[in-house]
Amino acid sequence: MRTKKIKGKHFILDIYGCDYHEIDSAPGLEKLMKDAADAAHMEILHVYMHKFEPHGVTGVVVLSTSHISVHTWPEYGYAAFDVFSCSNDAQTRLAVNHIVKNLQHTRKRISDVDRGYAELKTIQIPVYKDNTKKSINVLKKLAEIRSPFQNIQVLDLEGFGRTLLIDGITQVSVSDTHIYDEAITKYVPTDVAPEVLVLGGGDGFVARQILAMNPRAKVTIAELDPEVVYCARTYFDQAAVFEHPNVTLVIGDAMQFLAVSGEKNRVFDTIIVDLTDEPVGSGRARAKLHSFYEKLVGLAVPVLKEGGWMSSQAGVRKAKAPLVTTYEVLEPIFKSTFAETAEEQTLIPSFLEKNVFLHGRKGS
């Protein structure tokens, strides 16, 4: 749910019948605007004025709360002022009134515009097991970025703290990321220095968990969207992960990365699939989802070492019809592909339900 939050009034002043010399004076207009700011108790940051020849002045007083600007046509006795501030309405009007009172004129027209944005108060998190949504209070919106691939939000959520969502689906929350990370990295070797590939994982938390488990591990993150990495660095203090000497970040398509790795005969001890999970609701979408994971696993197996494990978050075990989950599509692919499979169901509170993690070991 969104509610309008006004962030100030923007006043537009058209003032006619002005004195030629008064509105052709840059020093005089500068004083007028600075005095208007002072009258409204507004902090002045910068002032810039320019005098045109043969006549006319343009100028701006930059405020900590926005600006007061002017542009004049002395030959027509006309002056155009803008007064915008995120101060309260009454305070901004003090600046407007000062200008009108202290500039000679015969006629004026004043209009105003509410400036602001839609404030996010709650967010609806999907609960796939029964195909409902639960309303969670948003304490603060830190960022919303529409990338070429998806809509990314960083929100401070009541009960969960700072949370990353993609297309409205929770990806990671500081309150319980350790539960997710421990579950998906369960089969990362700790007795050797493994090469680990994380498909997705641009938030950096899975890579951080791998390094905590095994500081000798070499981690490659193949993330499609650089904006996810930006949010991780900026809002989740993850810069150290991406700058770690054992971490390589590759921005690009996971499928393409797997294909190129196969062509170069590169192999990994462990492959972790940390992609956005969203159940689908039609036969055509199910076929598309099946085709995606069949191709993904097919490209991954050749670059997975013999005896190595592939792990994937697979969403809820069963969603309410007509939704079909990643688990329902991916579980039979794992069973038909790997010599050994394992799965565990784990409650991740910020996901609002239990999620399944699938694991498959390559072998004869």
One Martini backbone bead per residue (centre of mass of N, CA, C, O) as a GRO file, in nm:
protein
  364
    1MET     BB    1   0.097   0.035   0.022
    2ARG     BB    2   0.031   0.376  -0.078
    3THR     BB    3   0.126   0.708   0.026
    4LYS     BB    4   0.107   1.040   0.031
    5LYS     BB    5   0.403   1.254   0.045
    6ILE     BB    6   0.471   1.566   0.121
    7LYS     BB    7   0.771   1.777   0.009
    8GLY     BB    8   0.629   2.041  -0.073
    9LYS     BB    9   0.622   2.362  -0.215
   10HIS     BB   10   0.569   2.497  -0.550
   11PHE     BB   11   0.630   2.821  -0.649
   12ILE     BB   12   0.475   3.032  -0.903
   13LEU     BB   13   0.590   3.352  -1.027
   14ASP     BB   14   0.400   3.605  -1.192
   15ILE     BB   15   0.537   3.930  -1.266
   16TYR     BB   16   0.392   4.246  -1.333
   17GLY     BB   17   0.484   4.571  -1.380
   18CYS     BB   18   0.778   4.623  -1.357
   19ASP     BB   19   1.069   4.764  -1.292
   20TYR     BB   20   1.322   4.786  -1.501
   21HIS     BB   21   1.570   4.836  -1.305
   22GLU     BB   22   1.504   4.625  -1.086
   23ILE     BB   23   1.503   4.365  -1.301
   24ASP     BB   24   1.816   4.458  -1.406
   25SER     BB   25   1.935   4.380  -1.115
   26ALA     BB   26   2.141   4.159  -0.975
   27PRO     BB   27   2.192   4.267  -0.685
   28GLY     BB   28   1.892   4.320  -0.615
   29LEU     BB   29   1.786   4.025  -0.660
   30GLU     BB   30   1.974   3.888  -0.466
   31LYS     BB   31   1.874   4.032  -0.213
   32LEU     BB   32   1.579   3.949  -0.233
   33MET     BB   33   1.628   3.637  -0.211
   34LYS     BB   34   1.793   3.634   0.051
   35ASP     BB   35   1.576   3.774   0.224
   36ALA     BB   36   1.362   3.556   0.177
   37ALA     BB   37   1.518   3.327   0.312
   38ASP     BB   38   1.548   3.467   0.586
   39ALA     BB   39   1.239   3.500   0.641
   40ALA     BB   40   1.223   3.162   0.627
   41HIS     BB   41   1.470   3.020   0.752
   42MET     BB   42   1.688   2.962   0.519
   43GLU     BB   43   1.949   2.786   0.393
   44ILE     BB   44   2.239   2.903   0.236
   45LEU     BB   45   2.472   2.781  -0.009
   46HIS     BB   46   2.417   2.933  -0.296
   47VAL     BB   47   2.509   3.187  -0.551
   48TYR     BB   48   2.369   3.282  -0.881
   49MET     BB   49   2.449   3.538  -1.126
   50HIS     BB   50   2.312   3.686  -1.440
   51LYS     BB   51   2.394   3.931  -1.691
   52PHE     BB   52   2.244   4.061  -1.954
   53GLU     BB   53   2.270   4.172  -2.299
   54PRO     BB   54   2.103   4.456  -2.242
   55HIS     BB   55   1.897   4.258  -2.081
   56GLY     BB   56   1.869   4.076  -1.797
   57VAL     BB   57   1.802   3.811  -1.547
   58THR     BB   58   1.971   3.536  -1.384
   59GLY     BB   59   1.893   3.319  -1.091
   60VAL     BB   60   2.025   3.145  -0.785
   61VAL     BB   61   1.919   3.007  -0.471
   62VAL     BB   62   2.070   2.775  -0.278
   63LEU     BB   63   1.923   2.538  -0.075
   64SER     BB   64   1.888   2.292   0.162
   65THR     BB   65   1.565   2.273   0.051
   66SER     BB   66   1.659   2.417  -0.244
   67HIS     BB   67   1.498   2.702  -0.410
   68ILE     BB   68   1.562   3.028  -0.567
   69SER     BB   69   1.433   3.184  -0.866
   70VAL     BB   70   1.523   3.388  -1.168
   71HIS     BB   71   1.357   3.560  -1.454
   72THR     BB   72   1.404   3.838  -1.682
   73TRP     BB   73   1.197   4.108  -1.864
   74PRO     BB   74   1.230   4.435  -1.871
   75GLU     BB   75   1.089   4.515  -2.148
   76TYR     BB   76   0.809   4.379  -2.001
   77GLY     BB   77   0.792   4.377  -1.684
   78TYR     BB   78   0.907   4.071  -1.623
   79ALA     BB   79   0.887   3.813  -1.359
   80ALA     BB   80   1.033   3.489  -1.276
   81PHE     BB   81   0.950   3.276  -1.006
   82ASP     BB   82   1.100   3.031  -0.784
   83VAL     BB   83   0.964   2.839  -0.499
   84PHE     BB   84   1.144   2.574  -0.329
   85SER     BB   85   1.048   2.358  -0.048
   86CYS     BB   86   1.068   2.112   0.223
   87SER     BB   87   0.927   2.281   0.383
   88ASN     BB   88   0.680   2.414   0.509
   89ASP     BB   89   0.430   2.592   0.381
   90ALA     BB   90   0.450   2.850   0.561
   91GLN     BB   91   0.753   2.901   0.523
   92THR     BB   92   0.753   2.934   0.212
   93ARG     BB   93   0.552   3.179   0.209
   94LEU     BB   94   0.746   3.387   0.329
   95ALA     BB   95   0.918   3.412   0.071
   96VAL     BB   96   0.697   3.494  -0.121
   97ASN     BB   97   0.596   3.748   0.032
   98HIS     BB   98   0.860   3.905   0.017
   99ILE     BB   99   0.874   3.940  -0.287
  100VAL     BB  100   0.597   4.075  -0.335
  101LYS     BB  101   0.642   4.318  -0.130
  102ASN     BB  102   0.952   4.409  -0.261
  103LEU     BB  103   0.818   4.425  -0.554
  104GLN     BB  104   0.747   4.599  -0.809
  105HIS     BB  105   0.390   4.606  -0.916
  106THR     BB  106   0.059   4.532  -1.077
  107ARG     BB  107   0.085   4.211  -1.120
  108LYS     BB  108  -0.021   3.872  -1.025
  109ARG     BB  109   0.081   3.512  -1.035
  110ILE     BB  110  -0.002   3.231  -0.822
  111SER     BB  111   0.133   2.905  -0.806
  112ASP     BB  112   0.094   2.555  -0.698
  113VAL     BB  113   0.288   2.257  -0.606
  114ASP     BB  114   0.291   1.938  -0.518
  115ARG     BB  115   0.561   1.774  -0.365
  116GLY     BB  116   0.644   1.419  -0.416
  117TYR     BB  117   0.582   1.086  -0.284
  118ALA     BB  118   0.542   0.746  -0.259
  119GLU     BB  119   0.488   0.587   0.036
  120LEU     BB  120   0.603   0.301   0.185
  121LYS     BB  121   0.425   0.100   0.428
  122THR     BB  122   0.368  -0.172   0.270
  123ILE     BB  123   0.411  -0.530   0.206
  124GLN     BB  124   0.353  -0.806  -0.016
  125ILE     BB  125   0.405  -1.134   0.077
  126PRO     BB  126   0.438  -1.434  -0.052
  127VAL     BB  127   0.239  -1.744  -0.003
  128TYR     BB  128   0.259  -2.048  -0.169
  129LYS     BB  129   0.113  -2.281  -0.011
  130ASP     BB  130  -0.173  -2.076  -0.030
  131ASN     BB  131  -0.183  -1.829  -0.217
  132THR     BB  132  -0.082  -1.569  -0.054
  133LYS     BB  133  -0.066  -1.265   0.149
  134LYS     BB  134   0.159  -1.069   0.351
  135SER     BB  135   0.166  -0.802   0.565
  136ILE     BB  136   0.441  -0.569   0.581
  137ASN     BB  137   0.613  -0.344   0.748
  138VAL     BB  138   0.758  -0.033   0.653
  139LEU     BB  139   1.009   0.160   0.790
  140LYS     BB  140   1.211   0.171   0.526
  141LYS     BB  141   1.322   0.313   0.224
  142LEU     BB  142   1.635   0.281   0.056
  143ALA     BB  143   1.559   0.130  -0.228
  144GLU     BB  144   1.482   0.169  -0.594
  145ILE     BB  145   1.548  -0.046  -0.880
  146ARG     BB  146   1.525  -0.036  -1.237
  147SER     BB  147   1.625  -0.267  -1.423
  148PRO     BB  148   1.650  -0.450  -1.718
  149PHE     BB  149   1.543  -0.718  -1.535
  150GLN     BB  150   1.441  -0.565  -1.256
  151ASN     BB  151   1.303  -0.517  -0.933
  152ILE     BB  152   1.469  -0.334  -0.673
  153GLN     BB  153   1.471  -0.374  -0.312
  154VAL     BB  154   1.536  -0.180  -0.009
  155LEU     BB  155   1.422  -0.283   0.315
  156ASP     BB  156   1.281  -0.197   0.628
  157LEU     BB  157   1.154  -0.456   0.820
  158GLU     BB  158   0.936  -0.572   1.026
  159GLY     BB  159   1.123  -0.829   1.196
  160PHE     BB  160   1.387  -0.827   0.963
  161GLY     BB  161   1.496  -0.583   0.842
  162ARG     BB  162   1.718  -0.580   0.611
  163THR     BB  163   1.590  -0.610   0.268
  164LEU     BB  164   1.592  -0.808  -0.028
  165LEU     BB  165   1.409  -0.742  -0.334
  166ILE     BB  166   1.263  -0.923  -0.618
  167ASP     BB  167   0.975  -0.871  -0.748
  168GLY     BB  168   0.863  -0.905  -0.434
  169ILE     BB  169   1.098  -1.107  -0.350
  170THR     BB  170   1.268  -1.256  -0.119
  171GLN     BB  171   1.630  -1.289  -0.076
  172VAL     BB  172   1.737  -1.110   0.181
  173SER     BB  173   1.800  -1.117   0.541
  174VAL     BB  174   1.969  -1.021   0.822
  175SER     BB  175   1.809  -1.213   1.026
  176ASP     BB  176   1.834  -1.509   0.820
  177THR     BB  177   2.073  -1.573   0.619
  178HIS     BB  178   2.217  -1.809   0.768
  179ILE     BB  179   2.011  -2.026   0.701
  180TYR     BB  180   2.038  -2.026   0.397
  181ASP     BB  181   2.350  -2.047   0.367
  182GLU     BB  182   2.386  -2.319   0.517
  183ALA     BB  183   2.199  -2.490   0.332
  184ILE     BB  184   2.342  -2.430   0.041
  185THR     BB  185   2.654  -2.507   0.169
  186LYS     BB  186   2.672  -2.807   0.284
  187TYR     BB  187   2.871  -2.932   0.026
  188VAL     BB  188   3.117  -2.779   0.095
  189PRO     BB  189   3.435  -2.818   0.111
  190THR     BB  190   3.683  -2.833   0.403
  191ASP     BB  191   3.954  -3.027   0.318
  192VAL     BB  192   3.991  -2.821   0.086
  193ALA     BB  193   4.053  -2.611  -0.211
  194PRO     BB  194   3.786  -2.501  -0.355
  195GLU     BB  195   3.583  -2.473  -0.641
  196VAL     BB  196   3.326  -2.220  -0.654
  197LEU     BB  197   2.999  -2.189  -0.795
  198VAL     BB  198   2.784  -1.898  -0.826
  199LEU     BB  199   2.455  -1.870  -0.924
  200GLY     BB  200   2.430  -1.568  -0.870
  201GLY     BB  201   2.472  -1.410  -0.568
  202GLY     BB  202   2.497  -1.076  -0.568
  203ASP     BB  203   2.487  -1.030  -0.244
  204GLY     BB  204   2.734  -1.229  -0.111
  205PHE     BB  205   2.645  -1.434   0.121
  206VAL     BB  206   2.736  -1.710   0.016
  207ALA     BB  207   3.033  -1.638  -0.015
  208ARG     BB  208   3.076  -1.568   0.282
  209GLN     BB  209   3.009  -1.851   0.391
  210ILE     BB  210   3.229  -2.008   0.244
  211LEU     BB  211   3.471  -1.852   0.374
  212ALA     BB  212   3.395  -1.929   0.666
  213MET     BB  213   3.426  -2.238   0.621
  214ASN     BB  214   3.658  -2.179   0.376
  215PRO     BB  215   3.935  -1.981   0.324
  216ARG     BB  216   4.042  -2.153   0.059
  217ALA     BB  217   3.830  -2.077  -0.117
  218LYS     BB  218   3.712  -2.049  -0.454
  219VAL     BB  219   3.502  -1.781  -0.579
  220THR     BB  220   3.239  -1.774  -0.822
  221ILE     BB  221   3.037  -1.508  -0.950
  222ALA     BB  222   2.729  -1.530  -1.146
  223GLU     BB  223   2.588  -1.218  -1.236
  224LEU     BB  224   2.355  -1.042  -1.414
  225ASP     BB  225   2.306  -0.795  -1.199
  226PRO     BB  226   2.473  -0.509  -1.098
  227GLU     BB  227   2.255  -0.391  -0.897
  228VAL     BB  228   2.282  -0.606  -0.680
  229VAL     BB  229   2.573  -0.541  -0.607
  230TYR     BB  230   2.528  -0.250  -0.532
  231CYS     BB  231   2.335  -0.307  -0.294
  232ALA     BB  232   2.531  -0.480  -0.132
  233ARG     BB  233   2.747  -0.262  -0.094
  234THR     BB  234   2.561  -0.019   0.015
  235TYR     BB  235   2.336  -0.185   0.225
  236PHE     BB  236   2.531  -0.464   0.326
  237ASP     BB  237   2.840  -0.453   0.355
  238GLN     BB  238   2.988  -0.627   0.082
  239ALA     BB  239   3.265  -0.534  -0.036
  240ALA     BB  240   3.466  -0.743   0.089
  241VAL     BB  241   3.376  -0.984  -0.079
  242PHE     BB  242   3.443  -0.869  -0.374
  243GLU     BB  243   3.756  -0.800  -0.270
  244HIS     BB  244   3.837  -1.072  -0.237
  245PRO     BB  245   4.093  -1.275  -0.351
  246ASN     BB  246   3.882  -1.542  -0.373
  247VAL     BB  247   3.697  -1.348  -0.551
  248THR     BB  248   3.489  -1.376  -0.849
  249LEU     BB  249   3.330  -1.143  -1.061
  250VAL     BB  250   3.057  -1.211  -1.291
  251ILE     BB  251   2.897  -1.036  -1.545
  252GLY     BB  252   2.626  -1.250  -1.634
  253ASP     BB  253   2.514  -1.524  -1.781
  254ALA     BB  254   2.490  -1.839  -1.660
  255MET     BB  255   2.473  -2.006  -1.916
  256GLN     BB  256   2.714  -1.880  -2.060
  257PHE     BB  257   2.923  -1.948  -1.846
  258LEU     BB  258   2.892  -2.256  -1.866
  259ALA     BB  259   2.958  -2.285  -2.165
  260VAL     BB  260   3.243  -2.161  -2.155
  261SER     BB  261   3.358  -2.352  -1.940
  262GLY     BB  262   3.323  -2.608  -2.114
  263GLU     BB  263   3.508  -2.515  -2.352
  264LYS     BB  264   3.758  -2.478  -2.128
  265ASN     BB  265   3.756  -2.713  -1.914
  266ARG     BB  266   3.614  -2.617  -1.663
  267VAL     BB  267   3.612  -2.682  -1.305
  268PHE     BB  268   3.407  -2.776  -1.016
  269ASP     BB  269   3.334  -2.882  -0.695
  270THR     BB  270   3.099  -2.656  -0.676
  271ILE     BB  271   2.744  -2.587  -0.732
  272ILE     BB  272   2.544  -2.287  -0.695
  273VAL     BB  273   2.192  -2.213  -0.689
  274ASP     BB  274   2.107  -1.849  -0.663
  275LEU     BB  275   1.798  -1.799  -0.750
  276THR     BB  276   1.510  -1.679  -0.834
  277ASP     BB  277   1.195  -1.766  -0.683
  278GLU     BB  278   0.892  -1.855  -0.885
  279PRO     BB  279   0.603  -1.954  -0.925
  280VAL     BB  280   0.387  -2.105  -1.157
  281GLY     BB  281   0.045  -2.089  -1.350
  282SER     BB  282   0.119  -2.265  -1.618
  283GLY     BB  283   0.188  -2.483  -1.863
  284ARG     BB  284   0.384  -2.304  -2.023
  285ALA     BB  285   0.555  -2.212  -1.778
  286ARG     BB  286   0.642  -2.493  -1.692
  287ALA     BB  287   0.793  -2.566  -1.951
  288LYS     BB  288   0.994  -2.331  -1.926
  289LEU     BB  289   1.111  -2.409  -1.650
  290HIS     BB  290   1.209  -2.689  -1.732
  291SER     BB  291   1.395  -2.597  -1.961
  292PHE     BB  292   1.583  -2.424  -1.791
  293TYR     BB  293   1.683  -2.649  -1.586
  294GLU     BB  294   1.775  -2.854  -1.792
  295LYS     BB  295   1.993  -2.671  -1.914
  296LEU     BB  296   2.148  -2.595  -1.660
  297VAL     BB  297   2.227  -2.882  -1.574
  298GLY     BB  298   2.354  -2.966  -1.847
  299LEU     BB  299   2.586  -2.743  -1.821
  300ALA     BB  300   2.696  -2.817  -1.531
  301VAL     BB  301   2.802  -3.112  -1.530
  302PRO     BB  302   3.070  -3.074  -1.707
  303VAL     BB  303   3.180  -2.854  -1.464
  304LEU     BB  304   3.167  -3.098  -1.268
  305LYS     BB  305   3.311  -3.280  -1.058
  306GLU     BB  306   3.383  -3.572  -0.959
  307GLY     BB  307   3.183  -3.582  -0.666
  308GLY     BB  308   3.031  -3.336  -0.694
  309TRP     BB  309   2.818  -3.065  -0.593
  310MET     BB  310   2.477  -2.965  -0.638
  311SER     BB  311   2.301  -2.664  -0.542
  312SER     BB  312   1.947  -2.572  -0.459
  313GLN     BB  313   1.703  -2.356  -0.452
  314ALA     BB  314   1.330  -2.464  -0.457
  315GLY     BB  315   1.139  -2.380  -0.259
  316VAL     BB  316   0.851  -2.503  -0.227
  317ARG     BB  317   0.718  -2.813  -0.233
  318LYS     BB  318   0.407  -2.697  -0.216
  319ALA     BB  319   0.162  -2.544  -0.403
  320LYS     BB  320  -0.108  -2.384  -0.478
  321ALA     BB  321  -0.331  -2.410  -0.693
  322PRO     BB  322  -0.172  -2.353  -1.002
  323LEU     BB  323   0.096  -2.374  -0.876
  324VAL     BB  324   0.443  -2.415  -0.967
  325THR     BB  325   0.737  -2.533  -0.855
  326THR     BB  326   1.069  -2.574  -0.863
  327TYR     BB  327   1.074  -2.846  -0.721
  328GLU     BB  328   0.882  -3.004  -0.919
  329VAL     BB  329   1.096  -2.966  -1.155
  330LEU     BB  330   1.391  -3.027  -1.024
  331GLU     BB  331   1.383  -3.302  -0.876
  332PRO     BB  332   1.373  -3.498  -1.130
  333ILE     BB  333   1.635  -3.392  -1.255
  334PHE     BB  334   1.824  -3.473  -1.029
  335LYS     BB  335   1.751  -3.782  -1.020
  336SER     BB  336   1.835  -3.827  -1.335
  337THR     BB  337   2.145  -3.709  -1.302
  338PHE     BB  338   2.227  -3.813  -1.019
  339ALA     BB  339   2.367  -4.047  -0.805
  340GLU     BB  340   2.299  -3.836  -0.570
  341THR     BB  341   2.049  -3.730  -0.333
  342ALA     BB  342   1.932  -3.432  -0.154
  343GLU     BB  343   1.711  -3.300   0.112
  344GLU     BB  344   1.582  -2.988   0.262
  345GLN     BB  345   1.372  -2.835   0.509
  346THR     BB  346   1.349  -2.475   0.563
  347LEU     BB  347   1.301  -2.217   0.779
  348ILE     BB  348   1.240  -1.881   0.654
  349PRO     BB  349   1.104  -1.619   0.792
  350SER     BB  350   1.119  -1.399   0.548
  351PHE     BB  351   0.956  -1.616   0.358
  352LEU     BB  352   0.710  -1.750   0.546
  353GLU     BB  353   0.852  -2.037   0.475
  354LYS     BB  354   0.935  -2.330   0.364
  355ASN     BB  355   1.238  -2.453   0.216
  356VAL     BB  356   1.403  -2.615  -0.047
  357PHE     BB  357   1.705  -2.816  -0.068
  358LEU     BB  358   1.905  -2.921  -0.333
  359HIS     BB  359   2.111  -3.222  -0.392
  360GLY     BB  360   2.390  -3.324  -0.616
  361ARG     BB  361   2.589  -3.606  -0.717
  362LYS     BB  362   2.855  -3.677  -0.906
  363GLY     BB  363   2.831  -3.998  -1.074
  364SER     BB  364   2.827  -4.358  -1.147
   0.00000   0.00000   0.00000
